[in-house]
Amino acid sequence: MPSFQLADRIKALPPYLFAQIDKVKEEVRSRGVDIISLGIGDPDMPTPDFIIDALAQSARNPANHQYPSYIGMLAFRQAVADWYKTRFGVELDPKSEVITLIGSKEGIAHFPLAFTNPGDLAIVCTPNYPVYTVTTEFLGGVVKYLPLTDDNDYLPDLDSVTSDEWRRAKMIYVNYPNNPTAATAPDAFYEKLIAIAKEFDVIVVHDAAYTEIYFDPANKPRSILEFPGGKDVAIEFHSLSKTYNMTGWRIGMAVGNPTLVAGLGKVKENMDSGAFQAVQEASIAALQQGEPYAEQFRAIYKERRDVVVKALREAGVQCRNPEASFYIWSKTPAGFASSAEFVTKIIQETGVVLTPGNGFGAPGEGYFRISLTVDSERLKEAVARISSKL
Ligand SMILES: Cc1ncc(COP(=O)(O)O)c(C=O)c1O
């Protein structure tokens, strides 16, 4: 038998966080325990019917059965540009400043291939969505982490990076509303980041996947492209996944600086063949008519947030009351040596699946994340089960 060796870069990967949790979950489920899964950030509500109807109609068009364009249909990119104009007041040229993605994860993962050489530095705010670091590390790049903590209100200390490091840095990854901490960023943060990025020619990668899950309409999360100079330095990744409950559809977009968008396009041209056109056409409908539905989803998440924050606090668990996203970032209760120990005990003894904070990076130790992706009654039940073990 031949013996096939994985490449060193794959051997060096830590196990994907959710795969590990799934293993424990399956073991518990096999014992007949009723699982309440608050682990992964995957909306439980279905995609609105009008989007499904649009897909069904588009799927019947033979023109959509052929290879799509790798950068996406112009009609979809135009719909993205129109949506950015309406939502953020940002002008985008659909031809050069918008690209279709097969979900934003795909674009985030591919992006460094366009701009990173071995030895280049990427600055990553952490705890973080794990995909930010993977490709840089595959490419022999170096990652510098900037911790997000309660003390800095989950905003990276940009002054802690030396001028020399800024000069070496190729890109910095920021994500607001943030996964996993649910933090949001004030205007002054973006303004400062853009100024530094301009001074040192650093690419800002802004992951904006959660901008539409907010709870105060007077304080909506912002696109980095709204700020003067944003388009000079930034590429912003966005997605229909969380806004319209479309995680399974695999559709997203990258927008912003045309050189950065074109670089990503070059990679995609060589690595994939674009998103199914019927999905793009259904997504045009979502972007054009989805706002009333997004509003309903926000109301549901708000109610769930209120239920969980109240119940956790009554149980003596400290947590943030987030203004956006569908996550609750909570302190691991006293008496547990680590977040992983706490989370493992809770899964094994109650069937409630949580995510240990350090799974998103070392500064997440001492915290756990709850996803508000089950209904309020189940959330109450979940927190009651957790409290019974404290
Ligand atoms: C912060 C963040 N960015 C991006 C994504 C990827 O979303 P998608 O690939 O479905 O667009 C996720 C998914 O969980 C996420 O949490």
Ligand as a Chemical Component Dictionary entry (heavy atoms), coordinates in Angstrom:
data_LIG
# 
_chem_comp.id                   LIG 
_chem_comp.type                 NON-POLYMER 
_chem_comp.pdbx_formal_charge   0 
_chem_comp.three_letter_code    LIG 
# 
loop_
_chem_comp_atom.comp_id 
_chem_comp_atom.atom_id 
_chem_comp_atom.alt_atom_id 
_chem_comp_atom.type_symbol 
_chem_comp_atom.charge 
_chem_comp_atom.model_Cartn_x 
_chem_comp_atom.model_Cartn_y 
_chem_comp_atom.model_Cartn_z 
_chem_comp_atom.pdbx_ordinal 
LIG C1 C1 C 0 -17.303 36.722 11.394 1  
LIG C2 C2 C 0 -17.712 35.850 10.266 2  
LIG N1 N1 N 0 -17.315 36.139 9.033  3  
LIG C3 C3 C 0 -17.647 35.380 7.985  4  
LIG C4 C4 C 0 -18.408 34.250 8.140  5  
LIG C5 C5 C 0 -18.697 33.410 6.930  6  
LIG O1 O1 O 0 -19.979 33.500 6.493  7  
LIG P1 P1 P 0 -20.417 33.022 5.031  8  
LIG O2 O2 O 0 -19.267 32.265 4.440  9  
LIG O3 O3 O 0 -21.599 32.150 5.244  10 
LIG O4 O4 O 0 -20.702 34.262 4.271  11 
LIG C6 C6 C 0 -18.849 33.880 9.410  12 
LIG C7 C7 C 0 -19.635 32.657 9.596  13 
LIG O5 O5 O 0 -19.872 32.181 10.666 14 
LIG C8 C8 C 0 -18.493 34.705 10.502 15 
LIG O6 O6 O 0 -18.883 34.426 11.739 16 
# 
loop_
_chem_comp_bond.comp_id 
_chem_comp_bond.atom_id_1 
_chem_comp_bond.atom_id_2 
_chem_comp_bond.value_order 
_chem_comp_bond.pdbx_ordinal 
LIG C1 C2 SING 1  
LIG C2 N1 SING 2  
LIG C2 C8 DOUB 3  
LIG N1 C3 DOUB 4  
LIG C3 C4 SING 5  
LIG C4 C5 SING 6  
LIG C4 C6 DOUB 7  
LIG C5 O1 SING 8  
LIG O1 P1 SING 9  
LIG P1 O2 DOUB 10 
LIG P1 O3 SING 11 
LIG P1 O4 SING 12 
LIG C6 C7 SING 13 
LIG C6 C8 SING 14 
LIG C7 O5 DOUB 15 
LIG C8 O6 SING 16 
# 
